Amino acid sequence: MKVPSVLRHHISYKETLMRQKPYWKIFLQRLLFSIVLVFATYNTFGFSYYHWALQTPFEGFAEAMGALKIVAGILLCICYMMLMWATYRAKGPVGILITVIVFGAVVYLLWAAEIIDFHNATSTTYLGEIIIALMLTLGSTWSIIWRRLTGQVAVEDPDTD
């Protein structure tokens, strides 16, 4: 018996879930993207956009290298805005505040257990950058995590002003 073409393309919700990537892979991909973004913006090695842009800050903006610095800076800003907007839309101000409090408590716990030392500027910088990357990652994957934990899909109405 031949199945009509309309029915051949129908995929059940369960089949759709089976075809999706595992959630941990999505989380790791977004974590890797966030870490690369944060460390490309600034790191203590001296190989970052910050160091490159301030190498000769006011020279060469009429040249190709100056234009490249501007374009790279704009692309970094777009990536940050994309992740921050996703974080804001997924968690809201209260969720972001709770996340900041949890990360602050974890840092305090690590400091109290003498695992981290704030007198070392390099390790403190790395810790801050990792926390920023984790916050951006959690924000961009929060809808997926929430759906996995609760089964509830977040749907928002369009803004009406």
Number of C-alpha atoms within 10 A of each C-alpha: 3 5 7 8 8 7 8 9 8 9 9 9 9 8 10 9 10 10 9 9 9 10 13 10 10 15 18 13 13 20 21 15 15 24 20 12 17 21 18 15 19 18 17 13 9 10 13 16 19 15 17 14 17 11 10 11 12 10 11 12 14 9 9 10 13 17 13 13 19 14 12 15 16 12 12 17 13 12 15 16 12 14 22 17 16 20 23 17 15 20 19 13 12 10 14 17 12 12 17 15 12 12 16 13 12 12 17 13 13 13 13 11 9 10 9 16 12 12 8 9 11 13 14 14 15 15 15 14 20 17 17 17 23 19 21 26 25 23 25 25 21 18 20 19 16 14 12 12 9 8 10 11 11 10 7 7 5 6 5 4 3
